[in-house]
Amino acid sequence: MSTRFQAALLASRGFTALAVGYFGLPGLPPTLHDIPIEYFATAARLLPPPVRVVGYSRGSEAALLVAALHPDLIGGTIVYDPASRVNPGFPGGGDAWTHGGSAQTVIPLASIEDPVLAIAGTDDRLWPSADAALTLWQRIGAEIRLYDGAGHGVGAPPYLTPATGAYLHPRTGEVFDRGGTREADARARAESWPELLAALGA
């Protein structure tokens, strides 16, 4: 399910929600390279405060970066399958994010002022999101939820059939292993959904 449908689902629960595309869509860069964090700050200014940002996978980097670099705009951050550091651009490396016109190569976690909730599966084979969640807990006291046996993709709404195992990337044709089982991913999604709603309504 795309983030725009997730935003619609959150809106149906009474939240003002905005899905922010940042590459691979009409009018946007074709790849994840040199995406300005100011773009997300501009989106945050369209919403009534306090704004809470939700990031999935690579979007977790953007969510944490905008929370760190624009703490006046963000009142809380929820990250699924998170990273705790900046990863290279995709595909092909290079810089994924910029701020002030310069490459943003680290997430200044100490600058995040408001709560962070990190949700991950212990069988994420795409990248070590459970380790990243633990790092966020150790570095900034983030709340974390780790789901045993779940893979990369715990952030979709509950009660849909999870897609697990091999994943053919639609843009590059590369095959990735997300890990997890359908049962574990379904449990993670069902149990983390009310956690998300509570964090958004806090």
Buried (B, 14 or more C-beta within 10 A) or exposed (E): EEBEEBBEBBEEEEBEBBBBEBBEEEEEEEBBBBBBBBBBBEBBEEBEEEBBBBBBBBBBBBBBBBBBBBEEBBBBBBBBBBBBEBEEBBEEEEBBBBBEEEBBEEBEBEBBEBBBBBBBBBBBBBBBBBBBBBBBBEBBEBBBBBBEBBBBBBBBBBEEEBBBBEBEEEEEEEEBBBBBBBEBBBBBBEBBBEBBBEBBEE
